[in-house]
Amino acid sequence: MEHIEEKLAHLMRTVDDLSDVVARQETEIALLTRRVEMLMRREAERDSDPTGGVVIGDERPPHY
C-alpha cells in the first residue's frame, strides 16, 4: 500500500508540473499570436501605402 501511495504522490507532482508548463505555454502562445497579428497588420498597412519606398526586384530607386 505504501508503494502505491508513493507512486500516486509522484504522479500527482508530475501532473502539477505539467499543468504549470501548459499554463506558461498558453501565455507564451497568446503573446506570440498577438505579435504575429500586429506584424501582419503592419505589413498590410505598408503594402497599401503607395509611398512605402521599398525597392522590389529590378525597380530603380527614385533618384535615378
C-alpha positions as YAML, in Angstrom:
chain: A
units: angstrom
residues:
- id: 1
  name: MET
  ca: [0.00, 0.00, 0.00]
- id: 2
  name: GLU
  ca: [2.86, 2.38, 0.81]
- id: 3
  name: HIS
  ca: [4.36, 1.78, -2.62]
- id: 4
  name: ILE
  ca: [1.06, 2.74, -4.31]
- id: 5
  name: GLU
  ca: [0.77, 5.90, -2.22]
- id: 6
  name: GLU
  ca: [4.34, 6.84, -3.18]
- id: 7
  name: LYS
  ca: [3.61, 6.32, -6.87]
- id: 8
  name: LEU
  ca: [0.38, 8.31, -6.58]
- id: 9
  name: ALA
  ca: [2.23, 11.20, -4.92]
- id: 10
  name: HIS
  ca: [4.83, 11.12, -7.69]
- id: 11
  name: LEU
  ca: [2.15, 11.11, -10.39]
- id: 12
  name: MET
  ca: [0.29, 13.97, -8.73]
- id: 13
  name: ARG
  ca: [3.51, 16.01, -8.66]
- id: 14
  name: THR
  ca: [4.12, 15.25, -12.33]
- id: 15
  name: VAL
  ca: [0.58, 16.34, -13.24]
- id: 16
  name: ASP
  ca: [1.05, 19.60, -11.32]
- id: 17
  name: ASP
  ca: [4.38, 20.25, -13.06]
- id: 18
  name: LEU
  ca: [2.86, 19.56, -16.47]
- id: 19
  name: SER
  ca: [-0.06, 21.83, -15.67]
- id: 20
  name: ASP
  ca: [2.37, 24.66, -14.90]
- id: 21
  name: VAL
  ca: [4.18, 24.06, -18.19]
- id: 22
  name: VAL
  ca: [0.92, 24.13, -20.15]
- id: 23
  name: ALA
  ca: [-0.14, 27.36, -18.43]
- id: 24
  name: ARG
  ca: [3.19, 29.03, -19.33]
- id: 25
  name: GLN
  ca: [2.92, 27.81, -22.91]
- id: 26
  name: GLU
  ca: [-0.63, 29.16, -23.17]
- id: 27
  name: THR
  ca: [0.59, 32.60, -22.08]
- id: 28
  name: GLU
  ca: [3.51, 32.49, -24.49]
- id: 29
  name: ILE
  ca: [1.32, 31.36, -27.40]
- id: 30
  name: ALA
  ca: [-1.13, 34.19, -26.71]
- id: 31
  name: LEU
  ca: [1.74, 36.72, -26.71]
- id: 32
  name: LEU
  ca: [3.21, 35.33, -29.92]
- id: 33
  name: THR
  ca: [-0.22, 35.31, -31.58]
- id: 34
  name: ARG
  ca: [-0.71, 38.99, -30.73]
- id: 35
  name: ARG
  ca: [2.74, 39.81, -32.13]
- id: 36
  name: VAL
  ca: [2.07, 37.95, -35.38]
- id: 37
  name: GLU
  ca: [-1.28, 39.74, -35.77]
- id: 38
  name: MET
  ca: [0.44, 43.09, -35.16]
- id: 39
  name: LEU
  ca: [3.12, 42.31, -37.74]
- id: 40
  name: MET
  ca: [0.52, 41.20, -40.27]
- id: 41
  name: ARG
  ca: [-1.45, 44.44, -39.77]
- id: 42
  name: ARG
  ca: [1.74, 46.47, -40.10]
- id: 43
  name: GLU
  ca: [2.69, 44.64, -43.31]
- id: 44
  name: ALA
  ca: [-0.81, 45.11, -44.74]
- id: 45
  name: GLU
  ca: [-0.62, 48.83, -44.00]
- id: 46
  name: ARG
  ca: [2.81, 49.02, -45.62]
- id: 47
  name: ASP
  ca: [1.55, 47.17, -48.71]
- id: 48
  name: SER
  ca: [-1.42, 49.53, -49.05]
- id: 49
  name: ASP
  ca: [0.75, 52.67, -48.62]
- id: 50
  name: PRO
  ca: [1.83, 53.85, -52.09]
- id: 51
  name: THR
  ca: [4.75, 55.85, -50.64]
- id: 52
  name: GLY
  ca: [6.31, 52.83, -48.96]
- id: 53
  name: GLY
  ca: [9.67, 53.49, -50.56]
- id: 54
  name: VAL
  ca: [10.56, 49.82, -50.75]
- id: 55
  name: VAL
  ca: [12.65, 48.82, -53.77]
- id: 56
  name: ILE
  ca: [11.46, 45.50, -55.13]
- id: 57
  name: GLY
  ca: [13.39, 43.41, -57.62]
- id: 58
  name: ASP
  ca: [14.69, 45.40, -60.59]
- id: 59
  name: GLU
  ca: [12.88, 48.64, -59.81]
- id: 60
  name: ARG
  ca: [15.03, 51.71, -59.96]
- id: 61
  name: PRO
  ca: [15.23, 53.87, -56.85]
- id: 62
  name: PRO
  ca: [13.52, 57.28, -57.23]
- id: 63
  name: HIS
  ca: [16.82, 59.21, -57.51]
- id: 64
  name: TYR
  ca: [17.67, 57.69, -60.95]
...
